[in-house]
């Protein structure tokens, strides 16, 4: 079992940056595929980015490609999402997730979820 806790959200102006962190507790963190999702009010939860457990291969939604960077530290049991050039449409609650399917953009492929952290981008 893995417990996930996100941090780093906040209010930022358009064009600004934020770095989200996800701290994982529990065993075998390095064996999990990790992902970030987001959910805006009235919308479904959507895929943002994922990183593979072994070689660290990454995947990104088209809407964030070139602006966001995912990384993981298997020693510190953390995953980060560096978000640059933020836009108002990036406003959402961001969730960290752990699962067994590398690179999946599907919510149901992730077993463990954090409580989420709010990101608000003002125009």
FIMIKE-854921 format. One line per field, with one value per atom (N, C-alpha, C, CB): residue in one letter; atom name; x, y, z. Coordinates in nm, 2 decimals. Glycine has a CB too. Example, Ala and Ser with C-alpha at 12.3 -4.5 7.8 and 13.67 -1.06 7.14 Angstrom:
type	[A;A;A;A;S;S;S;S]
atom	[N;CA;C;CB;N;CA;C;CB]
X	[1.32;1.23;1.32;1.13;1.28;1.37;1.29;1.41]
Y	[-0.57;-0.45;-0.33;-0.45;-0.22;-0.11;0.00;-0.06]
Z	[0.78;0.78;0.78;0.90;0.71;0.71;0.79;0.57]
***
This chain:
type	[X;X;X;X;X;X;X;X;X;X;X;X;X;X;X;X;X;X;X;X;X;X;X;X;X;X;X;X;X;X;X;X;X;X;X;X;X;X;X;X;X;X;X;X;X;X;X;X;X;X;X;X;X;X;X;X;X;X;X;X;X;X;X;X;X;X;X;X;X;X;X;X;X;X;X;X;X;X;X;X;X;X;X;X;X;X;X;X;X;X;X;X;X;X;X;X;X;X;X;X;X;X;X;X;X;X;X;X;X;X;X;X;X;X;X;X;X;X;X;X;X;X;X;X;X;X;X;X;X;X;X;X;X;X;X;X;X;X;X;X;X;X;X;X;X;X;X;X;X;X;X;X;X;X;X;X;X;X;X;X;X;X;X;X;X;X;X;X;X;X;X;X;X;X;X;X;X;X;X;X;X;X;X;X;X;X;X;X;X;X;X;X;X;X;X;X;X;X;X;X;X;X;X;X;X;X;X;X;X;X;X;X;X;X;X;X;X;X;X;X;X;X;X;X;X;X;X;X;X;X;X;X;X;X;X;X;X;X;X;X;X;X;X;X;X;X;X;X;X;X;X;X;X;X;X;X;X;X;X;X;X;X;X;X;X;X;X;X;X;X;X;X;X;X;X;X;X;X;X;X;X;X;X;X;X;X;X;X;X;X;X;X;X;X;X;X;X;X;X;X;X;X;X;X;X;X;X;X;X;X;X;X;X;X;X;X;X;X;X;X;X;X;X;X;X;X;X;X;X;X;X;X;X;X;X;X;X;X;X;X;X;X;X;X;X;X;X;X;X;X;X;X;X;X;X;X;X;X;X;X;X;X;X;X;X;X;X;X;X;X;X;X;X;X;X;X;X;X;X;X;X;X;X;X;X;X;X;X;X;X;X;X;X;X;X;X;X;X;X;X;X;X;X;X;X;X;X;X;X;X;X;X;X;X;X;X;X;X;X;X;X;X;X;X;X;X;X;X;X;X;X;X;X;X;X;X;X;X;X;X;X;X;X;X;X;X;X;X;X;X;X;X;X;X;X;X;X;X;X;X;X;X;X;X;X;X;X;X;X;X;X;X;X;X;X;X;X;X;X;X;X;X;X;X;X;X;X;X;X;X;X;X]
atom	[N;CA;C;CB;N;CA;C;CB;N;CA;C;CB;N;CA;C;CB;N;CA;C;CB;N;CA;C;CB;N;CA;C;CB;N;CA;C;CB;N;CA;C;CB;N;CA;C;CB;N;CA;C;CB;N;CA;C;CB;N;CA;C;CB;N;CA;C;CB;N;CA;C;CB;N;CA;C;CB;N;CA;C;CB;N;CA;C;CB;N;CA;C;CB;N;CA;C;CB;N;CA;C;CB;N;CA;C;CB;N;CA;C;CB;N;CA;C;CB;N;CA;C;CB;N;CA;C;CB;N;CA;C;CB;N;CA;C;CB;N;CA;C;CB;N;CA;C;CB;N;CA;C;CB;N;CA;C;CB;N;CA;C;CB;N;CA;C;CB;N;CA;C;CB;N;CA;C;CB;N;CA;C;CB;N;CA;C;CB;N;CA;C;CB;N;CA;C;CB;N;CA;C;CB;N;CA;C;CB;N;CA;C;CB;N;CA;C;CB;N;CA;C;CB;N;CA;C;CB;N;CA;C;CB;N;CA;C;CB;N;CA;C;CB;N;CA;C;CB;N;CA;C;CB;N;CA;C;CB;N;CA;C;CB;N;CA;C;CB;N;CA;C;CB;N;CA;C;CB;N;CA;C;CB;N;CA;C;CB;N;CA;C;CB;N;CA;C;CB;N;CA;C;CB;N;CA;C;CB;N;CA;C;CB;N;CA;C;CB;N;CA;C;CB;N;CA;C;CB;N;CA;C;CB;N;CA;C;CB;N;CA;C;CB;N;CA;C;CB;N;CA;C;CB;N;CA;C;CB;N;CA;C;CB;N;CA;C;CB;N;CA;C;CB;N;CA;C;CB;N;CA;C;CB;N;CA;C;CB;N;CA;C;CB;N;CA;C;CB;N;CA;C;CB;N;CA;C;CB;N;CA;C;CB;N;CA;C;CB;N;CA;C;CB;N;CA;C;CB;N;CA;C;CB;N;CA;C;CB;N;CA;C;CB;N;CA;C;CB;N;CA;C;CB;N;CA;C;CB;N;CA;C;CB;N;CA;C;CB;N;CA;C;CB;N;CA;C;CB;N;CA;C;CB;N;CA;C;CB;N;CA;C;CB;N;CA;C;CB;N;CA;C;CB;N;CA;C;CB;N;CA;C;CB;N;CA;C;CB;N;CA;C;CB;N;CA;C;CB;N;CA;C;CB;N;CA;C;CB;N;CA;C;CB;N;CA;C;CB;N;CA;C;CB;N;CA;C;CB;N;CA;C;CB;N;CA;C;CB;N;CA;C;CB;N;CA;C;CB;N;CA;C;CB;N;CA;C;CB;N;CA;C;CB;N;CA;C;CB;N;CA;C;CB;N;CA;C;CB;N;CA;C;CB]
X	[0.08;0.00;0.09;-0.10;0.04;0.11;0.02;0.17;0.07;0.00;0.07;-0.01;-0.01;0.04;-0.01;0.00;0.08;0.05;0.11;0.10;0.02;0.07;0.09;-0.04;0.17;0.20;0.25;0.30;0.25;0.31;0.21;0.40;0.08;-0.02;-0.03;-0.15;-0.10;-0.12;-0.18;0.01;-0.17;-0.22;-0.10;-0.31;-0.11;0.00;-0.06;0.10;0.01;-0.03;0.00;0.03;-0.07;-0.05;0.10;-0.14;0.16;0.30;0.40;0.33;0.35;0.43;0.45;0.37;0.52;0.56;0.52;0.71;0.50;0.48;0.55;0.33;0.59;0.64;0.56;0.80;0.49;0.42;0.50;0.29;0.48;0.55;0.45;0.65;0.49;0.41;0.50;0.34;0.47;0.55;0.48;0.58;0.55;0.49;0.55;0.52;0.46;0.50;0.45;0.44;0.52;0.49;0.60;0.36;0.59;0.70;0.69;0.70;0.81;0.82;0.78;0.74;0.81;0.77;0.83;0.82;0.95;1.02;0.95;1.16;0.86;0.80;0.67;0.77;0.63;0.50;0.53;0.43;0.44;0.43;0.36;0.35;0.40;0.34;0.28;0.45;0.18;0.11;0.06;0.00;0.04;-0.03;-0.16;0.06;-0.27;-0.40;-0.45;-0.50;-0.55;-0.61;-0.76;-0.54;-0.83;-0.97;-1.02;-1.04;-1.08;-1.13;-1.28;-1.12;-1.34;-1.48;-1.57;-1.52;-1.66;-1.75;-1.70;-1.81;-1.57;-1.51;-1.46;-1.39;-1.43;-1.38;-1.23;-1.40;-1.18;-1.04;-0.97;-1.01;-0.86;-0.78;-0.64;-0.80;-0.58;-0.44;-0.35;-0.40;-0.24;-0.15;-0.01;-0.13;0.04;0.17;0.20;0.28;0.29;0.32;0.47;0.24;0.52;0.66;0.68;0.75;0.76;0.77;0.86;0.83;0.84;0.91;1.05;0.84;1.09;1.22;1.32;1.22;1.30;1.39;1.35;1.41;1.24;1.19;1.14;1.30;1.10;1.04;0.91;1.00;0.89;0.78;0.68;0.84;0.56;0.45;0.38;0.35;0.33;0.26;0.13;0.35;0.03;-0.08;-0.04;-0.20;-0.10;-0.07;-0.08;-0.15;-0.18;-0.20;-0.09;-0.33;0.00;0.10;0.24;0.09;0.25;0.38;0.46;0.36;0.59;0.68;0.67;0.64;0.57;0.56;0.58;0.42;0.53;0.54;0.65;0.41;0.71;0.81;0.79;0.96;0.78;0.76;0.90;0.66;0.92;1.04;1.01;1.16;1.10;1.08;1.22;1.01;1.21;1.33;1.30;1.38;1.35;1.32;1.39;1.35;1.48;1.55;1.47;1.69;1.42;1.34;1.19;1.36;1.15;1.01;0.92;0.96;0.97;0.89;0.88;0.96;0.77;0.75;0.72;0.63;0.77;0.75;0.69;0.89;0.62;0.57;0.60;0.41;0.70;0.74;0.65;0.89;0.58;0.49;0.53;0.34;0.56;0.61;0.51;0.75;0.52;0.43;0.28;0.47;0.24;0.11;0.00;0.09;-0.11;-0.22;-0.35;-0.25;-0.44;-0.57;-0.63;-0.66;-0.62;-0.69;-0.62;-0.69;-0.50;-0.44;-0.50;-0.29;-0.59;-0.65;-0.73;-0.74;-0.70;-0.76;-0.70;-0.74;-0.76;-0.70;-0.61;-0.81;-0.49;-0.39;-0.37;-0.26;-0.38;-0.37;-0.25;-0.50;-0.18;-0.08;-0.13;0.04;-0.09;-0.14;-0.03;-0.25;-0.05;0.04;-0.03;0.11;0.03;-0.03;0.07;-0.13;0.02;0.11;0.12;0.05;0.05;0.05;0.14;-0.09;0.25;0.34;0.29;0.48;0.29;0.25;0.10;0.32;0.02;-0.12;-0.18;-0.20;-0.28;-0.35;-0.49;-0.36;-0.52;-0.65;-0.66;-0.68;-0.76;-0.78;-0.78;-0.90;-0.85;-0.87;-0.75;-0.98;-0.65;-0.52;-0.43;-0.44;-0.48;-0.40;-0.48;-0.38;-0.40;-0.46;-0.47;-0.38;-0.36;-0.35;-0.35;-0.22;-0.42;-0.44;-0.41;-0.58;-0.36;-0.35;-0.48;-0.23;-0.47;-0.59;-0.61;-0.59;-0.50;-0.51;-0.45;-0.65;-0.40;-0.36;-0.41;-0.20;-0.46;-0.53;-0.42;-0.63;-0.44;-0.36;-0.45;-0.27;-0.43;-0.52;-0.43;-0.60;-0.46;-0.38;-0.47;-0.32;-0.43;-0.51;-0.46;-0.50;-0.55;-0.52;-0.48;-0.64]
Y	[-0.12;0.00;0.12;0.00;0.23;0.35;0.47;0.38;0.56;0.68;0.80;0.70;0.88;0.99;1.13;0.98;1.22;1.35;1.46;1.38;1.54;1.64;1.77;1.66;1.86;1.99;2.08;1.99;2.21;2.30;2.38;2.23;2.35;2.43;2.57;2.36;2.65;2.79;2.88;2.85;3.01;3.10;3.17;3.21;3.17;3.23;3.30;3.12;3.40;3.48;3.40;3.62;3.42;3.36;3.39;3.41;3.29;3.30;3.26;3.44;3.24;3.20;3.05;3.25;3.01;2.87;2.83;2.86;2.70;2.63;2.49;2.62;2.44;2.30;2.22;2.31;2.13;2.04;1.92;1.99;1.88;1.76;1.66;1.80;1.53;1.42;1.33;1.34;1.33;1.25;1.11;1.32;1.00;0.87;0.80;0.79;0.74;0.65;0.51;0.71;0.42;0.28;0.21;0.27;0.09;0.01;0.01;-0.13;-0.02;-0.05;0.07;-0.17;0.19;0.31;0.30;0.44;0.25;0.25;0.15;0.21;0.06;-0.03;0.02;-0.16;0.14;0.19;0.29;0.26;0.28;0.39;0.51;0.34;0.63;0.74;0.84;0.82;0.91;1.00;1.12;0.93;1.22;1.34;1.36;1.47;1.39;1.42;1.55;1.31;1.61;1.73;1.73;1.86;1.81;1.81;1.95;1.71;2.01;2.15;2.14;2.23;2.24;2.24;2.20;2.37;2.10;2.06;1.98;2.18;1.94;1.86;1.73;1.94;1.64;1.51;1.52;1.40;1.43;1.42;1.39;1.32;1.46;1.44;1.41;1.56;1.34;1.31;1.43;1.19;1.44;1.55;1.49;1.63;1.40;1.35;1.22;1.45;1.13;1.01;0.98;0.89;0.90;0.86;0.72;0.95;0.64;0.50;0.47;0.44;0.35;0.31;0.28;0.20;0.22;0.18;0.28;0.06;0.31;0.40;0.54;0.36;0.57;0.71;0.77;0.79;0.69;0.75;0.83;0.64;0.94;1.03;1.04;1.16;1.08;1.11;1.23;0.98;1.31;1.43;1.45;1.55;1.51;1.55;1.66;1.60;1.66;1.76;1.90;1.75;1.92;2.06;2.11;2.06;2.02;2.07;2.04;2.00;1.97;1.94;2.06;1.85;2.06;2.17;2.27;2.24;2.26;2.35;2.28;2.42;2.16;2.08;1.98;2.02;1.95;1.84;1.76;1.90;1.63;1.53;1.47;1.43;1.44;1.38;1.29;1.48;1.20;1.12;1.09;0.99;1.08;1.05;0.92;1.17;0.81;0.68;0.66;0.56;0.75;0.74;0.82;0.80;0.93;1.02;0.99;1.16;0.89;0.86;0.98;0.79;1.05;1.17;1.18;1.30;1.25;1.28;1.43;1.19;1.49;1.64;1.67;1.71;1.78;1.83;1.98;1.81;2.01;2.15;2.20;2.16;2.31;2.37;2.51;2.37;2.54;2.67;2.72;2.66;2.85;2.92;2.88;2.88;2.90;2.86;2.94;2.86;2.88;2.95;2.94;2.89;3.03;3.02;2.88;3.13;2.82;2.69;2.58;2.66;2.61;2.51;2.50;2.53;2.59;2.60;2.47;2.72;2.40;2.27;2.22;2.17;2.12;2.04;1.94;1.98;1.93;1.84;1.72;1.91;1.60;1.48;1.40;1.39;1.34;1.24;1.10;1.26;1.01;0.88;0.78;0.86;0.66;0.55;0.42;0.51;0.35;0.23;0.14;0.27;0.05;-0.06;-0.06;-0.19;0.04;0.05;0.17;0.05;0.15;0.26;0.35;0.21;0.48;0.57;0.58;0.53;0.52;0.52;0.66;0.42;0.69;0.82;0.79;0.89;0.67;0.63;0.63;0.49;0.69;0.71;0.57;0.79;0.48;0.35;0.26;0.27;0.30;0.22;0.26;0.25;0.36;0.40;0.36;0.55;0.29;0.23;0.33;0.11;0.41;0.49;0.64;0.46;0.72;0.86;0.95;0.89;1.07;1.17;1.25;1.26;1.34;1.42;1.54;1.47;1.57;1.68;1.81;1.70;1.90;2.03;2.13;2.04;2.24;2.34;2.43;2.42;2.44;2.53;2.63;2.46;2.76;2.86;2.96;2.93;2.98;3.07;3.18;2.99;3.30;3.42;3.49;3.52;3.55;3.61;3.75;3.60]
Z	[0.00;0.00;0.00;0.12;-0.07;-0.08;-0.04;-0.22;0.04;0.08;0.00;0.23;-0.06;-0.14;-0.08;-0.29;-0.07;-0.02;-0.11;0.12;-0.18;-0.27;-0.19;-0.38;-0.25;-0.19;-0.31;-0.08;-0.28;-0.38;-0.46;-0.47;-0.44;-0.52;-0.46;-0.51;-0.54;-0.49;-0.60;-0.44;-0.58;-0.67;-0.74;-0.60;-0.88;-0.95;-1.07;-1.00;-1.12;-1.24;-1.37;-1.24;-1.47;-1.60;-1.64;-1.71;-1.69;-1.73;-1.61;-1.77;-1.50;-1.38;-1.37;-1.26;-1.27;-1.25;-1.11;-1.27;-1.10;-0.97;-0.98;-0.93;-0.87;-0.86;-0.76;-0.82;-0.81;-0.73;-0.68;-0.80;-0.56;-0.51;-0.46;-0.40;-0.47;-0.42;-0.33;-0.53;-0.20;-0.11;-0.09;0.02;-0.11;-0.10;0.02;-0.22;0.10;0.21;0.18;0.35;0.24;0.21;0.14;0.12;0.11;0.05;-0.10;0.11;-0.16;-0.30;-0.39;-0.33;-0.35;-0.43;-0.57;-0.36;-0.58;-0.71;-0.80;-0.69;-0.75;-0.84;-0.90;-0.77;-0.87;-0.92;-1.03;-0.80;-1.13;-1.23;-1.16;-1.36;-1.18;-1.12;-1.22;-1.04;-1.18;-1.27;-1.20;-1.35;-1.28;-1.23;-1.32;-1.24;-1.25;-1.31;-1.26;-1.29;-1.32;-1.27;-1.30;-1.34;-1.22;-1.23;-1.21;-1.14;-1.31;-1.29;-1.26;-1.43;-1.20;-1.16;-1.27;-1.10;-1.25;-1.35;-1.47;-1.41;-1.45;-1.56;-1.50;-1.62;-1.59;-1.55;-1.52;-1.66;-1.44;-1.41;-1.54;-1.30;-1.57;-1.69;-1.66;-1.79;-1.76;-1.75;-1.78;-1.85;-1.70;-1.72;-1.76;-1.59;-1.68;-1.71;-1.64;-1.67;-1.68;-1.62;-1.63;-1.67;-1.54;-1.55;-1.51;-1.45;-1.59;-1.58;-1.46;-1.70;-1.40;-1.28;-1.30;-1.21;-1.41;-1.44;-1.49;-1.53;-1.62;-1.69;-1.68;-1.83;-1.62;-1.60;-1.73;-1.55;-1.82;-1.94;-1.90;-2.05;-1.98;-1.94;-2.05;-1.91;-2.01;-2.11;-2.06;-2.12;-2.16;-2.13;-2.21;-2.15;-2.16;-2.23;-2.33;-2.14;-2.45;-2.55;-2.49;-2.67;-2.40;-2.35;-2.26;-2.28;-2.21;-2.12;-2.18;-1.99;-2.29;-2.34;-2.37;-2.47;-2.33;-2.35;-2.23;-2.47;-2.15;-2.04;-1.90;-2.04;-1.89;-1.77;-1.78;-1.73;-1.66;-1.66;-1.53;-1.66;-1.55;-1.44;-1.41;-1.48;-1.28;-1.24;-1.12;-1.22;-1.09;-0.97;-0.90;-1.00;-0.77;-0.69;-0.61;-0.60;-0.66;-0.59;-0.46;-0.68;-0.43;-0.30;-0.19;-0.30;-0.24;-0.15;-0.16;-0.18;-0.24;-0.26;-0.29;-0.13;-0.39;-0.43;-0.58;-0.38;-0.62;-0.76;-0.77;-0.82;-0.87;-0.89;-1.02;-0.87;-1.03;-1.15;-1.16;-1.16;-1.24;-1.26;-1.37;-1.30;-1.33;-1.43;-1.46;-1.37;-1.58;-1.63;-1.73;-1.70;-1.75;-1.85;-1.83;-2.00;-1.70;-1.66;-1.73;-1.51;-1.76;-1.82;-1.74;-1.96;-1.75;-1.67;-1.69;-1.71;-1.80;-1.82;-1.75;-1.97;-1.69;-1.61;-1.47;-1.60;-1.43;-1.30;-1.28;-1.29;-1.17;-1.13;-1.00;-1.25;-0.95;-0.84;-0.91;-0.75;-0.86;-0.92;-0.83;-0.95;-0.88;-0.81;-0.85;-0.82;-0.75;-0.77;-0.76;-0.67;-0.85;-0.85;-0.87;-0.96;-0.82;-0.83;-0.89;-0.70;-0.98;-1.03;-1.09;-1.14;-1.17;-1.23;-1.38;-1.18;-1.44;-1.59;-1.63;-1.65;-1.68;-1.71;-1.82;-1.75;-1.80;-1.90;-1.93;-2.02;-1.84;-1.87;-1.85;-1.79;-1.93;-1.92;-1.87;-2.05;-1.82;-1.78;-1.63;-1.84;-1.58;-1.43;-1.36;-1.40;-1.42;-1.35;-1.35;-1.42;-1.42;-1.42;-1.30;-1.55;-1.22;-1.10;-0.98;-1.10;-0.89;-0.77;-0.65;-0.73;-0.64;-0.52;-0.56;-0.44;-0.48;-0.51;-0.39;-0.57;-0.41;-0.31;-0.29;-0.34;-0.20;-0.17;-0.27;-0.03;-0.34;-0.43;-0.38;-0.48;-0.47;-0.43;-0.53;-0.42;-0.49;-0.58;-0.65;-0.50;-0.77;-0.85;-0.92;-0.96;-0.90;-0.95;-1.03;-0.85;-1.16;-1.24;-1.28;-1.37;-1.24;-1.27;-1.40;-1.16;-1.47;-1.60;-1.58;-1.70]
***
